[in-house]
């Protein structure tokens, strides 16, 4: 978790409204924060809705910091997907998200100075195969109890990946946490994409599928894309914005992997609470959500019928 502070400061002689985000010394990762800064710099220059980054550094006491512009808007996901006040924003935001995500995916590794240190597949390796392997390694680290549904999904993923054609596009920069909840909006729609700390090298279908992961629908499960649009509407909006043909088979495979990833995150949060690292009712509550994600995985892999 980070601490974020709204401050007013002078940048190039002009008074600016800023946000200073500070990572606690015990959980700081300056190299990750610097990668985030550099990707934000490129994205902002390409007219992506995101904060403008101004500075990044590390205090002598061990904390790292990121200074960026302050963007107006709300980030409450339930307001966005349910409030009459934001009906116009809901109607527009899927197209806006598609346009921004297409711009992000036009950023190639060579465009980012930190690219040699960014996580990603080896040259010529299928990003889906690489991140499936990474996900199982994470699962083994945070496993608390047996989870046959997740074990089964990894085997399902192996079979699917073997059957899929090799990707025809070069790897690109992906946001890494592209979801409702990391979106700022007003009554006209999108104002900013937040939380770029997970940015890495991958392929477009990864970000596309993460928005469709069940947990980010906030109860509107008939609208797979963030509780706002259907999965197909979202993919078509992205295709229109990017002028790329998106493989539905790869998106479907990524969606299973992304649900596995979320299940692993619930385990990680539970372990942080149970181990006493961070005593938190919120982490404990998130840790109880593994089972609902396992049910979604079983539905996506055809083990049982879809549930609402």
PAPALO-52920 format. One record per atom (N, C-alpha, C): residue in three letters; atom name; x, y, z. Coordinates in steps of 0.02 Angstrom, whole numbers. Atoms other than C-alpha are relative to their C-alpha. Example, Ala and Ser with C-alpha at 12.3 -4.5 7.8 and 13.67 -1.06 7.14 Angstrom:
# residues 2
     r    a       xx       yy       zz
   ala    N       45      -59        0
   ala   CA      615     -225      390
   ala    C       45       60        0
   ser    N      -42      -59       -3
   ser   CA      684      -53      357
   ser    C      -39       55       37
# end
This chain:
# residues 308
     r    a       xx       yy       zz
   unk    N       42      -59        0
   unk   CA        0        0        0
   unk    C       44       62        0
   unk    N      -36      -63        2
   unk   CA       56      177      -37
   unk    C      -38       53       39
   unk    N       31      -61      -26
   unk   CA       24      342       49
   unk    C        1       52      -55
   unk    N        4      -52       52
   unk   CA      -36      478      -71
   unk    C      -21       66       32
   unk    N       12      -66      -29
   unk   CA      -35      663      -30
   unk    C      -15       50      -56
   unk    N       15      -55       46
   unk   CA     -119      806     -123
   unk    C       39       61       23
   unk    N      -40      -59      -18
   unk   CA        1      953     -125
   unk    C       -3       50      -58
   unk    N      -10      -51       52
   unk   CA       23     1116     -220
   unk    C       75       14       -3
   unk    N      -72      -11        8
   unk   CA      196     1142     -291
   unk    C       15       37      -64
   unk    N      -22      -37       58
   unk   CA      294     1241     -418
   unk    C       38      -47      -47
   unk    N      -33       40       51
   unk   CA      343     1151     -579
   unk    C       16       47      -58
   unk    N      -22      -45       55
   unk   CA      445     1250     -708
   unk    C      -30       70        8
   unk    N       23      -68      -13
   unk   CA      392     1412     -625
   unk    C      -75        9        5
   unk    N       73       -6       -4
   unk   CA      205     1373     -624
   unk    C      -26      -40       60
   unk    N       31       35      -56
   unk   CA       99     1326     -474
   unk    C      -44      -56      -27
   unk    N       38       58       24
   unk   CA       27     1151     -501
   unk    C      -31      -38       57
   unk    N       30       47      -47
   unk   CA      -92     1036     -410
   unk    C       30      -69      -12
   unk    N      -39       61        8
   unk   CA        8      878     -378
   unk    C      -23      -54       48
   unk    N        6       56      -46
   unk   CA       -1      707     -299
   unk    C       71      -27       12
   unk    N      -63       32      -17
   unk   CA      151      639     -206
   unk    C      -17      -68       31
   unk    N       13       68      -24
   unk   CA      141      451     -185
   unk    C       64      -28       31
   unk    N      -58       25      -37
   unk   CA      258      374      -56
   unk    C      -10      -73       18
   unk    N        2       71      -18
   unk   CA      296      189      -35
   unk    C       37       -9       66
   unk    N      -34       10      -64
   unk   CA      337      137      145
   unk    C       66      -36       -9
   unk    N      -68       27        7
   unk   CA      519       90      172
   unk    C        1      -76       -2
   unk    N       -1       73       -2
   unk   CA      478      -91      212
   unk    C      -27      -33      -63
   unk    N       30       28       60
   unk   CA      383     -113       48
   unk    C       19       39      -63
   unk    N      -21      -41       57
   unk   CA      474        8      -66
   unk    C       33      -43      -53
   unk    N      -33       34       56
   unk   CA      532      -48     -237
   unk    C       16       56      -51
   unk    N      -16      -59       40
   unk   CA      622       97     -319
   unk    C        4      -16      -74
   unk    N       -5       17       71
   unk   CA      657        6     -482
   unk    C      -69       -6      -33
   unk    N       69        5       25
   unk   CA      472      -34     -504
   unk    C      -30       70       -8
   unk    N       27      -68        3
   unk   CA      426      147     -464
   unk    C       31       38      -58
   unk    N      -32      -35       57
   unk   CA      552      210     -591
   unk    C      -27      -25      -66
   unk    N       30       26       62
   unk   CA      482       94     -725
   unk    C      -69       31      -10
   unk    N       66      -31        4
   unk   CA      309      160     -685
   unk    C        5       72      -25
   unk    N      -11      -70       20
   unk   CA      372      339     -702
   unk    C       16        5      -74
   unk    N      -21       -5       70
   unk   CA      452      306     -871
   unk    C      -56      -20      -48
   unk    N       56       18       42
   unk   CA      300      218     -943
   unk    C      -53       55        1
   unk    N       47      -56       -5
   unk   CA      187      357     -879
   unk    C       23       58      -44
   unk    N      -27      -55       40
   unk   CA      301      484     -963
   unk    C      -14      -11      -75
   unk    N       14       15       70
   unk   CA      283      397    -1132
   unk    C      -75        2      -14
   unk    N       72        3       10
   unk   CA       96      367    -1111
   unk    C      -30       70       -1
   unk    N       26      -68       -2
   unk   CA       61      548    -1063
   unk    C       17       37      -65
   unk    N      -20      -32       63
   unk   CA      157      605    -1217
   unk    C      -40      -25      -60
   unk    N       41       27       54
   unk   CA       43      496    -1324
   unk    C      -75       11       12
   unk    N       68      -24      -13
   unk   CA     -115      578    -1256
   unk    C      -44      -53       33
   unk    N       38       45      -42
   unk   CA     -167      435    -1143
   unk    C      -25       39       60
   unk    N       26      -32      -60
   unk   CA     -280      494    -1002
   unk    C       37      -29       61
   unk    N      -38       23      -58
   unk   CA     -156      477     -858
   unk    C       32       61       32
   unk    N      -36      -55      -32
   unk   CA      -68      587     -731
   unk    C       66       14      -36
   unk    N      -66      -18       28
   unk   CA       83      681     -796
   unk    C       52      -10       54
   unk    N      -51       11      -51
   unk   CA      237      619     -703
   unk    C       53       55       -2
   unk    N      -49      -53       -4
   unk   CA      360      750     -642
   unk    C       66      -21       31
   unk    N      -62       19      -34
   unk   CA      485      665     -528
   unk    C       -8      -68       33
   unk    N       -1       64      -34
   unk   CA      534      499     -453
   unk    C       66       -2       38
   unk    N      -62        3      -39
   unk   CA      661      463     -318
   unk    C       -8      -43       62
   unk    N       -3       42      -59
   unk   CA      708      382     -156
   unk    C       28       41       57
   unk    N      -24      -35      -60
   unk   CA      725      457       18
   unk    C       56      -39       33
   unk    N      -54       33      -36
   unk   CA      878      420      124
   unk    C      -27      -51       50
   unk    N       31       45      -49
   unk   CA      759      335      247
   unk    C      -27      -64      -32
   unk    N       18       61       34
   unk   CA      716      205      114
   unk    C      -64        2      -39
   unk    N       62       -5       39
   unk   CA      546      261       49
   unk    C       15       25      -70
   unk    N       -5      -30       66
   unk   CA      526      293     -136
   unk    C      -63       42      -13
   unk    N       56      -45       13
   unk   CA      413      426     -209
   unk    C       -9       12      -74
   unk    N       17      -18       69
   unk   CA      326      475     -370
   unk    C      -43       62        4
   unk    N       37      -63        1
   unk   CA      266      652     -405
   unk    C      -34        6      -68
   unk    N       38       -4       62
   unk   CA      129      675     -534
   unk    C      -56       51        7
   unk    N       54      -49       -1
   unk   CA      -10      793     -583
   unk    C      -62      -30       33
   unk    N       63       20      -31
   unk   CA     -176      787     -490
   unk    C      -55        5      -52
   unk    N       54        2       49
   unk   CA     -324      736     -598
   unk    C      -67        0       37
   unk    N       66       -3      -30
   unk   CA     -503      779     -555
   unk    C      -43      -59      -23
   unk    N       45       54       17
   unk   CA     -634      643     -551
   unk    C      -14      -45       59
   unk    N       17       49      -51
   unk   CA     -708      501     -451
   unk    C       30      -67      -21
   unk    N      -26       66       18
   unk   CA     -640      324     -442
   unk    C      -42      -56       30
   unk    N       43       50      -32
   unk   CA     -781      234     -349
   unk    C      -33      -43      -55
   unk    N       26       41       55
   unk   CA     -824       86     -462
   unk    C      -76      -10        3
   unk    N       72       11       -6
   unk   CA     -999       58     -394
   unk    C      -40       60      -23
   unk    N       34      -60       25
   unk   CA    -1048      238     -429
   unk    C       -2       -1      -76
   unk    N       -4       -1       73
   unk   CA     -989      220     -608
   unk    C      -50      -48      -31
   unk    N       40       51       34
   unk   CA    -1086       61     -645
   unk    C      -74        1       20
   unk    N       70        1      -22
   unk   CA    -1248      101     -551
   unk    C      -34       68        3
   unk    N       31      -65      -15
   unk   CA    -1277      288     -523
   unk    C      -31       31      -63
   unk    N       31      -37       55
   unk   CA    -1400      382     -635
   unk    C       41       61      -19
   unk    N      -41      -59       12
   unk   CA    -1283      529     -618
   unk    C       52      -13      -54
   unk    N      -55       16       46
   unk   CA    -1153      437     -723
   unk    C      -25      -43      -59
   unk    N       26       37       57
   unk   CA    -1268      362     -855
   unk    C       34       19      -65
   unk    N      -35      -22       61
   unk   CA    -1187      468     -990
   unk    C       71      -25       -2
   unk    N      -69       25       -3
   unk   CA    -1014      418     -931
   unk    C        2      -74      -18
   unk    N        2       71       16
   unk   CA    -1062      234     -940
   unk    C       -8      -12      -74
   unk    N       12        8       72
   unk   CA    -1122      256    -1118
   unk    C       62       14      -41
   unk    N      -59      -21       39
   unk   CA     -957      332    -1172
   unk    C       65      -35       20
   unk    N      -66       17      -28
   unk   CA     -824      254    -1063
   unk    C       32      -62      -31
   unk    N      -31       59       31
   unk   CA     -801       85    -1149
   unk    C       39       21      -62
   unk    N      -37      -25       58
   unk   CA     -753      175    -1310
   unk    C       61       39       19
   unk    N      -57      -39      -24
   unk   CA     -640      293    -1215
   unk    C       55      -45       27
   unk    N      -49       47      -26
   unk   CA     -555      150    -1124
   unk    C       34      -37      -57
   unk    N      -29       36       57
   unk   CA     -530       58    -1288
   unk    C       51       44      -36
   unk    N      -47      -45       34
   unk   CA     -448      211    -1368
   unk    C       64        8       40
   unk    N      -60       -8      -40
   unk   CA     -329      235    -1222
   unk    C       40      -64        4
   unk    N      -37       63       -3
   unk   CA     -286       51    -1209
   unk    C       36      -13      -66
   unk    N      -34        7       65
   unk   CA     -247       48    -1395
   unk    C       63       43       -4
   unk    N      -60      -44       -1
   unk   CA     -128      195    -1371
   unk    C       54      -30       44
   unk    N      -49       32      -44
   unk   CA      -44      105    -1226
   unk    C       35      -57      -36
   unk    N      -28       59       34
   unk   CA      -18      -51    -1331
   unk    C       41       18      -61
   unk    N      -45      -23       53
   unk   CA       65       52    -1466
   unk    C       70       16       26
   unk    N      -66      -11      -30
   unk   CA      208       80    -1343
   unk    C       39      -66       -2
   unk    N      -41       60        6
   unk   CA      344      -45    -1385
   unk    C       56        3       52
   unk    N      -54        0      -50
   unk   CA      483     -100    -1266
   unk    C       56       50      -15
   unk    N      -55      -45       16
   unk   CA      612        3    -1360
   unk    C      -18       74       12
   unk    N       21      -68      -14
   unk   CA      509      160    -1324
   unk    C       10       20       73
   unk    N       -4      -12      -73
   unk   CA      538      144    -1136
   unk    C       72      -13       22
   unk    N      -70        7      -21
   unk   CA      710      174    -1061
   unk    C        9      -58       49
   unk    N       -6       52      -50
   unk   CA      674       49     -922
   unk    C      -16      -70      -27
   unk    N       23       64       29
   unk   CA      623      -90    -1043
   unk    C       45      -59       17
   unk    N      -41       59      -16
   unk   CA      776     -201    -1010
   unk    C      -14      -29       69
   unk    N       15       24      -67
   unk   CA      719     -214     -828
   unk    C      -74      -17       10
   unk    N       71       14       -6
   unk   CA      534     -243     -865
   unk    C      -13      -74       -6
   unk    N       19       70        1
   unk   CA      454     -411     -833
   unk    C      -32      -17      -66
   unk    N       31       19       63
   unk   CA      407     -505     -990
   unk    C       31      -63      -28
   unk    N      -24       63       30
   unk   CA      432     -657    -1101
   unk    C       67       11      -36
   unk    N      -62       -2       39
   unk   CA      596     -699    -1185
   unk    C      -17       13      -73
   unk    N       13      -11       71
   unk   CA      614     -650    -1369
   unk    C      -27      -63      -34
   unk    N       30       56       35
   unk   CA      500     -762    -1472
   unk    C      -45      -44       42
   unk    N       42       41      -44
   unk   CA      410     -835    -1321
   unk    C      -71       27        1
   unk    N       71      -18       -4
   unk   CA      220     -834    -1314
   unk    C      -13       32       69
   unk    N       14      -32      -65
   unk   CA      170     -707    -1178
   unk    C      -49      -40       43
   unk    N       49       39      -37
   unk   CA       23     -817    -1130
   unk    C       33      -59       36
   unk    N      -35       57      -31
   unk   CA      136     -967    -1097
   unk    C       45       24       56
   unk    N      -45      -27      -51
   unk   CA      260     -859    -1001
   unk    C      -39       18       64
   unk    N       36      -22      -60
   unk   CA      130     -782     -884
   unk    C      -40      -56       32
   unk    N       30       59      -32
   unk   CA       42     -948     -859
   unk    C       51      -33       46
   unk    N      -52       29      -42
   unk   CA      207    -1015     -792
   unk    C       14       43       61
   unk    N      -10      -46      -57
   unk   CA      233     -860     -684
   unk    C      -57       -6       50
   unk    N       58        4      -45
   unk   CA       57     -877     -614
   unk    C        3      -62       44
   unk    N       -4       60      -41
   unk   CA       84    -1055     -557
   unk    C       56        6       52
   unk    N      -53      -11      -49
   unk   CA      248    -1006     -473
   unk    C      -26       42       59
   unk    N       30      -42      -52
   unk   CA      153     -871     -377
   unk    C      -49      -41       42
   unk    N       48       43      -34
   unk   CA       16     -996     -333
   unk    C       35      -44       51
   unk    N      -36       44      -46
   unk   CA      144    -1113     -254
   unk    C       26       39       61
   unk    N      -27      -40      -56
   unk   CA      215     -972     -147
   unk    C      -55       16       51
   unk    N       52      -25      -45
   unk   CA       49     -912      -75
   unk    C      -53      -52       19
   unk    N       49       52      -14
   unk   CA      -46    -1077      -66
   unk    C       -7      -11       75
   unk    N       15       13      -70
   unk   CA     -131    -1098      103
   unk    C      -34      -68       10
   unk    N       38       62       -3
   unk   CA     -247    -1245       69
   unk    C       -3      -30      -70
   unk    N        7       29       68
   unk   CA     -276    -1367      -75
   unk    C      -55       36      -39
   unk    N       49      -33       43
   unk   CA     -368    -1287     -222
   unk    C       -3      -38      -66
   unk    N        2       41       61
   unk   CA     -410    -1421     -351
   unk    C      -26       37      -61
   unk    N       27      -37       58
   unk   CA     -508    -1298     -461
   unk    C       55       39      -34
   unk    N      -55      -39       29
   unk   CA     -353    -1191     -485
   unk    C       51      -46      -32
   unk    N      -46       49       29
   unk   CA     -241    -1342     -512
   unk    C      -27      -25      -67
   unk    N       31       24       62
   unk   CA     -364    -1404     -643
   unk    C        4       53      -55
   unk    N       -3      -54       49
   unk   CA     -366    -1233     -728
   unk    C       69        6      -31
   unk    N      -68       -2       28
   unk   CA     -177    -1236     -748
   unk    C        8      -54      -54
   unk    N       -4       53       49
   unk   CA     -191    -1403     -838
   unk    C      -42       17      -62
   unk    N       43      -23       55
   unk   CA     -335    -1333     -944
   unk    C       37       52      -42
   unk    N      -38      -52       36
   unk   CA     -226    -1184     -989
   unk    C       55      -31      -43
   unk    N      -53       34       39
   unk   CA      -84    -1298    -1044
   unk    C      -28      -29      -64
   unk    N       31       31       60
   unk   CA     -200    -1391    -1163
   unk    C      -21       54      -50
   unk    N       22      -53       45
   unk   CA     -272    -1230    -1233
   unk    C       59       34      -35
   unk    N      -57      -35       28
   unk   CA     -104    -1146    -1258
   unk    C       33      -42      -55
   unk    N      -29       44       51
   unk   CA      -40    -1297    -1355
   unk    C      -40        3      -65
   unk    N       44        0       59
   unk   CA     -189    -1282    -1474
   unk    C       -3       68      -35
   unk    N        7      -67       28
   unk   CA     -180    -1093    -1502
   unk    C       56       14      -50
   unk    N      -54      -22       45
   unk   CA      -85    -1020    -1650
   unk    C       48       46       36
   unk    N      -50      -46      -28
   unk   CA       74     -927    -1608
   unk    C      -22       72      -12
   unk    N       17      -71       11
   unk   CA       45     -739    -1582
   unk    C       40       29      -58
   unk    N      -33      -28       59
   unk   CA       85     -640    -1739
   unk    C       26       71       11
   unk    N      -21      -69      -14
   unk   CA      119     -472    -1656
   unk    C       59        0       48
   unk    N      -55       -8      -47
   unk   CA      275     -413    -1567
   unk    C      -27       20       68
   unk    N       22      -20      -66
   unk   CA      259     -393    -1378
   unk    C       -2       76        7
   unk    N        8      -71      -11
   unk   CA      205     -222    -1316
   unk    C       -2       14       75
   unk    N       12      -19      -70
   unk   CA      190     -126    -1153
   unk    C      -73      -11       16
   unk    N       69        6      -25
   unk   CA       34     -173    -1055
   unk    C       -5       37       66
   unk    N       11      -36      -63
   unk   CA      -43      -77     -911
   unk    C       11      -46       60
   unk    N      -11       49      -52
   unk   CA      -49     -232     -802
   unk    C      -54       -2       54
   unk    N       55        0      -49
   unk   CA     -199     -182     -693
   unk    C      -57       43      -27
   unk    N       49      -40       36
   unk   CA     -323     -112     -819
   unk    C      -70      -24       18
   unk    N       63       23      -27
   unk   CA     -489     -122     -728
   unk    C      -40       58       28
   unk    N       42      -48      -36
   unk   CA     -636      -27     -657
   unk    C       25        1       72
   unk    N      -32       -8      -65
   unk   CA     -570       40     -492
   unk    C       66       36       -8
   unk    N      -60      -38       18
   unk   CA     -412      105     -575
   unk    C      -17       52      -53
   unk    N       24      -49       49
   unk   CA     -517      222     -683
   unk    C      -28       60       38
   unk    N       31      -61      -25
   unk   CA     -555      403     -639
   unk    C      -47       26      -54
   unk    N       52      -21       47
   unk   CA     -710      479     -719
   unk    C      -39       58       28
   unk    N       49      -50      -19
   unk   CA     -832      622     -716
   unk    C      -64      -14      -40
   unk    N       64       13       34
   unk   CA    -1005      642     -793
   unk    C        8       -7      -76
   unk    N      -13        7       72
   unk   CA     -927      648     -968
   unk    C       40      -63      -17
   unk    N      -37       61       13
   unk   CA     -828      488     -946
   unk    C       70        1       29
   unk    N      -68       12      -24
   unk   CA     -644      446     -927
   unk    C       39       65       11
   unk    N      -47      -56      -12
   unk   CA     -526      572     -845
   unk    C       72      -25       11
   unk    N      -69       24      -10
   unk   CA     -377      462     -799
   unk    C        1      -75       13
   unk    N      -16       69      -18
   unk   CA     -306      286     -790
   unk    C       53        2       54
   unk    N      -44       -2      -58
   unk   CA     -221      254     -623
   unk    C       38      -66        9
   unk    N      -33       61      -25
   unk   CA     -105      127     -541
   unk    C       38      -37      -55
   unk    N      -41       28       53
   unk   CA       29       92     -670
   unk    C       59      -41       27
   unk    N      -60       32      -28
   unk   CA      148        4     -550
   unk    C       10      -71      -26
   unk    N       -7       67       27
   unk   CA      113     -166     -630
   unk    C       17       -3      -73
   unk    N      -14       -1       72
   unk   CA      160     -112     -806
   unk    C       58      -47      -17
   unk    N      -51       48       20
   unk   CA      262     -242     -900
   unk    C       -7      -14      -75
   unk    N        2       18       70
   unk   CA      288     -322    -1070
   unk    C      -46      -60       -9
   unk    N       47       54       11
   unk   CA      148     -430    -1138
   unk    C      -34        7      -67
   unk    N       38       -6       62
   unk   CA       11     -432    -1269
   unk    C      -68       30       16
   unk    N       63      -35      -14
   unk   CA     -154     -337    -1289
   unk    C      -53      -42       35
   unk    N       53       42      -28
   unk   CA     -266     -485    -1245
   unk    C        5       -5       76
   unk    N       -8        4      -73
   unk   CA     -194     -484    -1068
   unk    C      -41       55       34
   unk    N       37      -56      -29
   unk   CA     -262     -310    -1026
   unk    C      -75       -6      -16
   unk    N       70        7       19
   unk   CA     -423     -344    -1122
   unk    C      -35      -49       46
   unk    N       32       51      -41
   unk   CA     -458     -500    -1020
   unk    C       -3       20       74
   unk    N        0      -20      -71
   unk   CA     -413     -422     -851
   unk    C      -61       43       15
   unk    N       60      -40      -11
   unk   CA     -555     -296     -871
   unk    C      -62      -45        6
   unk    N       57       45       -1
   unk   CA     -672     -446     -895
   unk    C       -1      -47       60
   unk    N       -2       45      -57
   unk   CA     -618     -537     -737
   unk    C      -58       14       47
   unk    N       64       -6      -35
   unk   CA     -772     -568     -631
   unk    C        2       50       58
   unk    N       -3      -43      -59
   unk   CA     -713     -473     -476
   unk    C       -9       74      -17
   unk    N        3      -71       19
   unk   CA     -707     -308     -573
   unk    C      -68       19      -29
   unk    N       68      -16       24
   unk   CA     -892     -317     -622
   unk    C      -43       29       57
   unk    N       34      -28      -59
   unk   CA     -947     -269     -445
   unk    C      -75      -16        0
   unk    N       69       25       -5
   unk   CA    -1104     -374     -453
   unk    C      -39        2      -65
   unk    N       36       -4       64
   unk   CA    -1156     -330     -632
   unk    C       28      -55      -46
   unk    N      -33       55       33
   unk   CA    -1109     -502     -694
   unk    C      -26      -16      -70
   unk    N       23        8       69
   unk   CA    -1214     -495     -852
   unk    C       37       45      -48
   unk    N      -41      -44       41
   unk   CA    -1095     -361     -915
   unk    C       73      -16       16
   unk    N      -65       28      -19
   unk   CA     -929     -451     -919
   unk    C       57       51        1
   unk    N      -54      -49        4
   unk   CA     -822     -299     -962
   unk    C      -11       54       53
   unk    N        1      -51      -52
   unk   CA     -810     -207     -797
   unk    C      -68       18       26
   unk    N       68      -17      -22
   unk   CA     -996     -214     -761
   unk    C      -33       53      -42
   unk    N       25      -55       42
   unk   CA    -1024      -90     -903
   unk    C      -23      -24      -68
   unk    N       16       23       68
   unk   CA    -1028     -185    -1068
   unk    C       11      -75       -3
   unk    N      -13       71       10
   unk   CA    -1029     -362    -1134
   unk    C       73       -9      -22
   unk    N      -68       16       21
   unk   CA     -865     -447    -1169
   unk    C       10       14      -74
   unk    N       -6      -10       72
   unk   CA     -898     -443    -1356
   unk    C       -1       74      -18
   unk    N        1      -73       13
   unk   CA     -943     -257    -1354
   unk    C       68       31       16
   unk    N      -65      -26      -20
   unk   CA     -779     -223    -1264
   unk    C       54      -18      -51
   unk    N      -51       21       49
   unk   CA     -673     -325    -1385
   unk    C      -10       38      -66
   unk    N       12      -37       62
   unk   CA     -757     -242    -1535
   unk    C       20       73        6
   unk    N      -21      -70      -10
   unk   CA     -728      -69    -1461
   unk    C       76        5       -4
   unk    N      -73       -1        4
   unk   CA     -544     -112    -1441
   unk    C       23      -10      -72
   unk    N      -19       12       70
   unk   CA     -533     -179    -1619
   unk    C      -10       64      -41
   unk    N       13      -61       37
   unk   CA     -611      -19    -1685
   unk    C       52       54       16
   unk    N      -48      -51      -20
   unk   CA     -491       90    -1586
   unk    C       71      -17      -23
   unk    N      -69       21       14
   unk   CA     -333      -11    -1621
   unk    C       11      -20      -73
   unk    N       -4       27       68
   unk   CA     -373      -75    -1797
   unk    C       39      -66       -1
   unk    N      -30       66       -5
   unk   CA     -310     -244    -1738
   unk    C      -55      -52        6
   unk    N       46       56       -8
   unk   CA     -399     -411    -1752
   unk    C       20      -37       64
   unk    N      -13       31      -64
   unk   CA     -414     -485    -1578
   unk    C      -27      -72        1
   unk    N       20       70       -3
   unk   CA     -419     -673    -1553
   unk    C      -45      -12       60
   unk    N       45       16      -55
   unk   CA     -571     -720    -1451
   unk    C       25      -60       39
   unk    N      -26       59      -34
   unk   CA     -488     -886    -1412
   unk    C       55       19       49
   unk    N      -53      -21      -46
   unk   CA     -337     -799    -1337
   unk    C      -30       40       59
   unk    N       32      -38      -54
   unk   CA     -447     -679    -1238
   unk    C      -32      -48       50
   unk    N       32       48      -45
   unk   CA     -546     -827    -1169
   unk    C       51      -37       42
   unk    N      -53       35      -38
   unk   CA     -385     -915    -1119
   unk    C       30       46       51
   unk    N      -25      -49      -48
   unk   CA     -316     -758    -1040
   unk    C      -49       11       58
   unk    N       48      -13      -54
   unk   CA     -478     -735     -943
   unk    C        3      -54       54
   unk    N       -9       53      -50
   unk   CA     -456     -904     -859
   unk    C       64       14       41
   unk    N      -63      -13      -35
   unk   CA     -275     -860     -818
   unk    C       -8       60       47
   unk    N        8      -59      -42
   unk   CA     -327     -689     -751
   unk    C      -42      -15       62
   unk    N       39       21      -59
   unk   CA     -458     -768     -637
   unk    C       44      -41       47
   unk    N      -49       35      -42
   unk   CA     -323     -887     -576
   unk    C       43       50       37
   unk    N      -43      -51      -30
   unk   CA     -214     -735     -545
   unk    C      -37       35       58
   unk    N       37      -34      -53
   unk   CA     -352     -649     -444
   unk    C       -8      -47       60
   unk    N        5       48      -55
   unk   CA     -377     -808     -341
   unk    C       64       -1       41
   unk    N      -64       -1      -35
   unk   CA     -192     -805     -301
   unk    C        9       64       41
   unk    N       -5      -63      -37
   unk   CA     -203     -623     -249
   unk    C      -41       -5       65
   unk    N       40        8      -61
   unk   CA     -343     -668     -127
   unk    C       39      -42       51
   unk    N      -41       40      -46
   unk   CA     -227     -800      -53
   unk    C       56       42       31
   unk    N      -54      -43      -24
   unk   CA      -85     -674      -40
   unk    C      -26       48       54
   unk    N       28      -46      -49
   unk   CA     -199     -551       52
   unk    C      -16      -37       64
   unk    N       15       39      -60
   unk   CA     -258     -687      170
   unk    C       63      -16       39
   unk    N      -62       18      -34
   unk   CA      -80     -741      207
   unk    C       30       61       36
   unk    N      -27      -60      -32
   unk   CA      -27     -561      244
   unk    C      -35       12       67
   unk    N       38       -8      -62
   unk   CA     -166     -553      375
   unk    C       16      -56       50
   unk    N       -9       57      -45
   unk   CA     -143     -728      447
   unk    C       71       -4       28
   unk    N      -69        1      -24
   unk   CA       46     -712      459
   unk    C       16       57       48
   unk    N      -11      -57      -44
   unk   CA       25     -551      557
   unk    C       40       56      -31
   unk    N      -38      -53       32
   unk   CA      119     -448      428
   unk    C      -41       65       -3
   unk    N       45      -58        2
   unk   CA      -32     -331      407
   unk    C      -67      -22       27
   unk    N       64       17      -29
   unk   CA     -178     -355      526
   unk    C      -53       45      -30
   unk    N       48      -40       37
   unk   CA     -326     -300      421
   unk    C      -63      -40      -12
   unk    N       64       32       16
   unk   CA     -510     -345      413
   unk    C      -11       -2      -76
   unk    N        9       -2       73
   unk   CA     -506     -293      229
   unk    C       38      -58      -32
   unk    N      -39       55       29
   unk   CA     -366     -417      188
   unk    C      -32      -67       17
   unk    N       32       63      -19
   unk   CA     -455     -553      285
   unk    C      -62      -12      -42
   unk    N       61        7       41
   unk   CA     -617     -519      190
   unk    C       17      -19      -71
   unk    N      -21       18       68
   unk   CA     -527     -524       22
   unk    C       23      -72       -2
   unk    N      -24       69       -3
   unk   CA     -447     -687       76
   unk    C      -56      -51       -2
   unk    N       56       45        1
   unk   CA     -620     -764       90
   unk    C      -32       -5      -69
   unk    N       31       -2       66
   unk   CA     -658     -729      -93
   unk    C       30      -50      -49
   unk    N      -30       49       45
   unk   CA     -551     -868     -165
   unk    C      -53      -46      -29
   unk    N       50       50       22
   unk   CA     -701     -986     -175
   unk    C      -43       26      -57
   unk    N       42      -26       54
   unk   CA     -808     -871     -282
   unk    C       38        4      -66
   unk    N      -41       -2       60
   unk   CA     -664     -852     -403
   unk    C       10      -70      -28
   unk    N       -5       70       23
   unk   CA     -642    -1041     -410
   unk    C      -63      -20      -38
   unk    N       63       16       35
   unk   CA     -826    -1056     -459
   unk    C        0       30      -70
   unk    N       -4      -31       66
   unk   CA     -798     -932     -601
   unk    C       48      -38      -46
   unk    N      -49       39       39
   unk   CA     -646    -1032     -659
   unk    C      -32      -65      -25
   unk    N       34       62       20
   unk   CA     -750    -1191     -662
   unk    C      -50       13      -56
   unk    N       48      -17       53
   unk   CA     -882    -1104     -767
   unk    C       36       15      -65
   unk    N      -37      -19       60
   unk   CA     -755    -1031     -889
   unk    C       33      -60      -35
   unk    N      -33       59       29
   unk   CA     -670    -1199     -914
   unk    C      -49      -55      -17
   unk    N       51       48       21
   unk   CA     -835    -1288     -943
   unk    C      -13      -57       48
   unk    N       11       53      -48
   unk   CA     -833    -1394     -786
   unk    C      -71        1       27
   unk    N       69       -7      -21
   unk   CA    -1001    -1326     -732
   unk    C      -33       56      -38
   unk    N       36      -51       37
   unk   CA    -1137    -1216     -803
   unk    C       13       68       30
   unk    N      -11      -69      -21
   unk   CA    -1120    -1028     -795
   unk    C      -52       19       53
   unk    N       46      -26      -50
   unk   CA    -1195     -944     -642
   unk    C        1       76       -4
   unk    N        5      -73        4
   unk   CA    -1254     -764     -629
   unk    C       31       32       62
# end
